[in-house]
C-alpha cells in the first residue's frame, strides 16, 4: 500500500512583506510630509534596497510558492518599486535636466498609480485590512503623481500624509496576521468574514 507524502508547507510571508513596505513608506512619507529635514533623505535608500525592496521581493517569491497570485504580484511589484526608486534617486534623478526632471518623476509615479488602482480592485476579494492599505496607497500615488506633474509642494505634502496613513494601515495588517498566527486565534480583526487565526492578509485572491 503506497502513501503519498504530505505537501510541504511554509509560513505566511504576508506579514513580512507588509512590514517591509510599511517601514520604507513611513520613512519616505515623513520627508514628503515635510516632517524631517530634506537633507537627511538619503536614509531612505538603504531601506528601499533591503527592507522595502529585497525583503518584499522575497516575500513575493514565497507567495508564488504558496499559490497566492495576488500576494505574489503585489509583493514582487512593490519590492521592485523600492529597488527601482533607490536606483532612480541615486543614479538617475540628479542627472536629469532641472526644468523637466519633475516630468520623469511624475511618469515614474504614474505607472505605479495605475498598477495600484487595479490591484485595489483585486483587493476587494481579500479582506478589509488589506483593502484599506490599497485604497490609501492608490490615493497616495495619485496625489504624488499630480504633485510632480504640477510641481506642487503642497500636494506633495498631502501625498506624504497619505503615505503615512498607508504605512500605519500596512503595519496594522502585518501586526494582525503575525499576532493571530502566533497566538493561534483571532486576536486582531482583519475585517473579513473568512478571518481565521492563521489567515494571511493577502490570502483569498489566488
ABEGO torsion letter per residue (X at the ends): XBBBBBBBBBBBAAAAAAAAAAAAAAAAAAAAAGABBAAAAAAAAAAAAAAABAAAAAAAAAAAAAGBAAAAAAAAAAAAAAAAAAAAAAAAAAABBAAAAAAAAAAAAAAAAAAAAAAAAAAAABBAAAAAAAAAAAAAAAAAAAAAAAGBAAAAAAAAAAAAAAAAAAAAAAAAAAAAAAAGBBABBAGBAABBAABBAABGBX
